[in-house]
Amino acid sequence: MLPYLFGARHLAAVAIAAGAVGLALLGTGAVVGILSGASPWKRALRQLLIGFGAAGVTYLLGMLFGAAGL
C-alpha cells in the first residue's frame, strides 16, 4: 500500500512493493540463520523463495477463481 500512498502507480508500485518485501524476507531469513547457527545467506534465500513462492501461488489461485488483478 505504501507505494500507492506515495504516488507510484501500476507496475511501478508492484515493483517497489516486491523489492521492499524481498528485502524484509531476506532480513528475517538472515536473522533466523544467525540465531540458529546456520548460514545466514542460505536461510535468507530460503525465506525469499518461500515468501515469493507463496505470493505466486496466491496470485495464481486468485486468477483461477476470478479475483480482480492488475
LUMZA-830983 format. One record per atom (N, C-alpha, C): x, y, z; residue in three letters; residue number from 1. Coordinates in Angstrom, 2 decimals, m for minus. Example, Ala and Ser with C-alpha at 12.3 -4.5 7.8 and 13.67 -1.06 7.14 Angstrom:
# residues 2
     east    north       up   aa    i
    13.19    m5.69     7.80  ala    1
    12.30    m4.50     7.80  ala    1
    13.20    m3.30     7.80  ala    1
    12.85    m2.25     7.08  ser    2
    13.67    m1.06     7.14  ser    2
    12.90     0.03     7.87  ser    2
***
This chain:
# residues 70
     east    north       up   aa    i
     0.80    m1.19     0.00  met    1
     0.00     0.00     0.00  met    1
     0.85     1.26     0.00  met    1
     2.01     1.20     0.62  leu    2
     2.83     2.42     0.72  leu    2
     3.23     3.01    m0.63  leu    2
     3.61     2.19    m1.63  pro    3
     3.94     2.80    m2.92  pro    3
     2.77     3.59    m3.51  pro    3
     1.56     3.09    m3.35  tyr    4
     0.38     3.81    m3.85  tyr    4
     0.15     5.10    m3.07  tyr    4
     0.38     5.06    m1.76  leu    5
     0.19     6.25    m0.95  leu    5
     1.18     7.35    m1.31  leu    5
     2.37     6.95    m1.78  phe    6
     3.39     7.92    m2.16  phe    6
     3.37     8.27    m3.65  phe    6
     2.33     7.83    m4.35  gly    7
     2.12     8.27    m5.72  gly    7
     2.54     7.32    m6.82  gly    7
     3.14     6.18    m6.49  ala    8
     3.51     5.22    m7.53  ala    8
     2.25     4.55    m8.05  ala    8
     2.25     4.19    m9.31  arg    9
     1.07     3.58    m9.91  arg    9
     1.44     2.31   m10.68  arg    9
     0.50     1.43   m10.78  his   10
     0.53     0.24   m11.62  his   10
     1.76    m0.62   m11.36  his   10
     2.47    m0.98   m12.43  leu   11
     3.60    m1.90   m12.30  leu   11
     4.74    m1.33   m11.47  leu   11
     4.92    m0.01   m11.49  ala   12
     5.97     0.61   m10.66  ala   12
     5.68     0.37    m9.18  ala   12
     4.44     0.50    m8.78  ala   13
     4.06     0.26    m7.38  ala   13
     4.27    m1.19    m7.00  ala   13
     3.93    m2.09    m7.90  val   14
     4.13    m3.52    m7.63  val   14
     5.62    m3.83    m7.50  val   14
     6.44    m3.25    m8.36  ala   15
     7.89    m3.49    m8.30  ala   15
     8.49    m2.95    m7.01  ala   15
     8.06    m1.76    m6.60  ile   16
     8.57    m1.18    m5.35  ile   16
     8.16    m2.04    m4.15  ile   16
     6.91    m2.46    m4.13  ala   17
     6.42    m3.29    m3.03  ala   17
     7.15    m4.64    m3.01  ala   17
     7.35    m5.25    m4.18  ala   18
     8.06    m6.53    m4.24  ala   18
     9.50    m6.39    m3.77  ala   18
    10.14    m5.29    m4.12  gly   19
    11.50    m5.05    m3.66  gly   19
    11.58    m4.88    m2.15  gly   19
    10.64    m4.12    m1.59  ala   20
    10.62    m3.91    m0.14  ala   20
    10.33    m5.22     0.60  ala   20
     9.38    m5.99     0.09  val   21
     9.06    m7.28     0.71  val   21
    10.24    m8.23     0.59  val   21
    10.91    m8.21    m0.57  gly   22
    12.08    m9.06    m0.75  gly   22
    13.18    m8.75     0.25  gly   22
    13.43    m7.46     0.48  leu   23
    14.44    m7.07     1.47  leu   23
    14.03    m7.52     2.88  leu   23
    12.75    m7.38     3.21  ala   24
    12.28    m7.82     4.52  ala   24
    12.41    m9.33     4.68  ala   24
    12.08   m10.07     3.64  leu   25
    12.22   m11.54     3.70  leu   25
    13.68   m11.94     3.85  leu   25
    14.57   m11.29     3.10  leu   26
    15.99   m11.58     3.22  leu   26
    16.49   m11.27     4.63  leu   26
    16.04   m10.15     5.18  gly   27
    16.47    m9.77     6.53  gly   27
    16.01   m10.74     7.60  gly   27
    14.74   m11.13     7.54  thr   28
    14.24   m12.07     8.55  thr   28
    14.90   m13.43     8.41  thr   28
    15.13   m13.85     7.18  gly   29
    15.81   m15.14     6.97  gly   29
    17.24   m15.11     7.50  gly   29
    17.95   m14.01     7.28  ala   30
    19.32   m13.89     7.78  ala   30
    19.36   m13.90     9.30  ala   30
    18.41   m13.23     9.93  val   31
    18.36   m13.21    11.40  val   31
    18.10   m14.61    11.93  val   31
    17.20   m15.33    11.31  val   32
    16.93   m16.72    11.73  val   32
    18.20   m17.56    11.57  val   32
    18.92   m17.36    10.48  gly   33
    20.16   m18.10    10.29  gly   33
    21.19   m17.80    11.36  gly   33
    21.33   m16.54    11.70  ile   34
    22.29   m16.16    12.74  ile   34
    21.89   m16.75    14.09  ile   34
    20.62   m16.64    14.43  leu   35
    20.15   m17.13    15.73  leu   35
    20.19   m18.65    15.84  leu   35
    20.05   m19.35    14.72  ser   36
    20.05   m20.81    14.76  ser   36
    21.44   m21.41    14.51  ser   36
    22.40   m20.56    14.19  gly   37
    23.75   m21.06    13.95  gly   37
    23.97   m21.56    12.53  gly   37
    23.00   m21.38    11.66  ala   38
    23.12   m21.80    10.27  ala   38
    23.66   m20.64     9.43  ala   38
    23.89   m20.90     8.17  ser   39
    24.37   m19.87     7.26  ser   39
    23.29   m18.82     7.04  ser   39
    23.58   m17.55     7.35  pro   40
    22.56   m16.52     7.13  pro   40
    22.16   m16.38     5.66  pro   40
    23.11   m16.59     4.75  trp   41
    22.80   m16.45     3.32  trp   41
    21.83   m17.52     2.85  trp   41
    22.07   m18.77     3.29  lys   42
    21.17   m19.86     2.89  lys   42
    19.77   m19.65     3.45  lys   42
    19.70   m19.25     4.70  arg   43
    18.40   m19.02     5.32  arg   43
    17.68   m17.83     4.68  arg   43
    18.44   m16.79     4.34  ala   44
    17.84   m15.61     3.71  ala   44
    17.25   m15.97     2.35  ala   44
    18.00   m16.70     1.55  leu   45
    17.50   m17.10     0.23  leu   45
    16.32   m18.06     0.34  leu   45
    16.38   m18.94     1.33  arg   46
    15.27   m19.87     1.56  arg   46
    14.00   m19.10     1.91  arg   46
    14.13   m18.12     2.80  gln   47
    12.97   m17.32     3.19  gln   47
    12.42   m16.53     2.00  gln   47
    13.32   m15.99     1.17  leu   48
    12.90   m15.25    m0.01  leu   48
    12.12   m16.13    m0.98  leu   48
    12.63   m17.33    m1.23  leu   49
    11.94   m18.25    m2.14  leu   49
    10.59   m18.69    m1.60  leu   49
    10.52   m18.96    m0.30  ile   50
     9.25   m19.37     0.29  ile   50
     8.24   m18.22     0.23  ile   50
     8.67   m17.02     0.56  gly   51
     7.77   m15.87     0.56  gly   51
     7.24   m15.54    m0.82  gly   51
     8.15   m15.46    m1.81  phe   52
     7.71   m15.16    m3.16  phe   52
     6.95   m16.32    m3.78  phe   52
     7.30   m17.55    m3.38  gly   53
     6.55   m18.72    m3.85  gly   53
     5.11   m18.68    m3.35  gly   53
     4.94   m18.34    m2.08  ala   54
     3.58   m18.24    m1.52  ala   54
     2.80   m17.12    m2.20  ala   54
     3.46   m16.00    m2.50  ala   55
     2.79   m14.90    m3.21  ala   55
     2.37   m15.35    m4.61  ala   55
     3.23   m16.10    m5.28  gly   56
     2.91   m16.59    m6.62  gly   56
     1.73   m17.54    m6.62  gly   56
     1.71   m18.45    m5.66  val   57
     0.59   m19.40    m5.55  val   57
    m0.70   m18.64    m5.26  val   57
    m0.64   m17.65    m4.38  thr   58
    m1.82   m16.85    m4.07  thr   58
    m2.33   m16.12    m5.30  thr   58
    m1.41   m15.56    m6.09  tyr   59
    m1.79   m14.86    m7.32  tyr   59
    m2.45   m15.82    m8.31  tyr   59
    m1.87   m17.00    m8.48  leu   60
    m2.43   m17.99    m9.40  leu   60
    m3.82   m18.46    m8.95  leu   60
    m3.99   m18.65    m7.65  leu   61
    m5.31   m19.05    m7.15  leu   61
    m6.32   m17.93    m7.37  leu   61
    m5.89   m16.69    m7.21  gly   62
    m6.78   m15.56    m7.49  gly   62
    m7.20   m15.53    m8.94  gly   62
    m6.27   m15.80    m9.84  met   63
    m6.61   m15.86   m11.26  met   63
    m7.58   m17.01   m11.54  met   63
    m7.32   m18.14   m10.91  leu   64
    m8.16   m19.33   m11.13  leu   64
    m9.60   m19.08   m10.70  leu   64
    m9.78   m18.38    m9.58  phe   65
   m11.11   m18.14    m9.05  phe   65
   m11.70   m16.81    m9.51  phe   65
   m11.02   m16.12   m10.39  gly   66
   m11.58   m14.91   m10.98  gly   66
   m11.49   m13.65   m10.12  gly   66
   m10.53   m13.60    m9.20  ala   67
   m10.36   m12.39    m8.39  ala   67
    m9.79   m11.28    m9.28  ala   67
   m10.06   m10.04    m8.93  ala   68
    m9.59    m8.90    m9.71  ala   68
    m8.06    m8.83    m9.63  ala   68
    m7.43    m8.57   m10.75  gly   69
    m5.97    m8.49   m10.80  gly   69
    m5.52    m7.08   m11.12  gly   69
    m4.30    m7.00   m11.65  leu   70
    m3.74    m5.71   m12.02  leu   70
    m4.51    m5.21   m13.20  leu   70
***
